[in-house]
């Protein structure tokens, strides 16, 4: 008998990516799953668009010559049954009815990565009818056997609480974004994705990844019920960044982390740098620096003075870079 899985997808103003992800999800060769989509108060009508897709009134378009085309075309059979709940109803579990193919949840606010996902996790925990939950980014597409490979690896590793995937770039599927997750330098509060930008053919072995990996990448994490019951939900103090390392570090004394090298999930992150001349978005950068300090204070307080000094130096560099870029633009337009 197959293990029962909830697939949890977080959406924020990204319905186009989400319905492409869903097209790949409903091609999975794994039979026993249901989907939860939590929407973080999108302003683009995301839930209505996702509902229209489920009813068969809206299709995904991926160019025929794109390497990911076959993961979303031809469209899966529709309509797919779905229900829409607000946050309080969803977190109660809606236990009086069978789970539809897709549960759409209005979280009511932009709760961040951890907060939005936690609404879906509470829904699943209240229903208490699952073995695993697969947290899957909405900007990914999965191979048909991606979930079955992860479940298999978790069943092989009863000591593991979270499992990651092999994740190539969506637009460059022969190049790796990460194999499972990453390593972490405690003195710099800096993470590094394992095998990042290496050719897919040269991916590290499963054994090597599981030995070096300190956290599982949040874009694809299969989490066991035992892990959730013992360790708890994701920490919402970060809002963005470091949620996955925090979760894995909180559970490291009781649970190992695993890697399913046969689970391929393609991620829509840029193969070349996506930064503008002025650097990353200021709000995202602020969240990143804040999360570095929070994580270090929580798990490596001895390294906190070094990390704080590094954050201050990086903020000064970012401010100087923006100032130079503004002056360059003013010179061009003068």
Helices and strands as residue ranges (DSSP letters): E 5-11, H 15-25, E 33-39, H 46-55, G 69-71, E 82-86, H 87-91, E 102-106, H 112-127, E 132-137, E 140-142, H 146-156, E 160-168, E 176-179, E 181-185, E 190-193, G 200-202, H 206-212, E 215-216, E 220-224, H 225-231, H 243-251, E 256-267, H 282-299, G 301-303, H 304-333
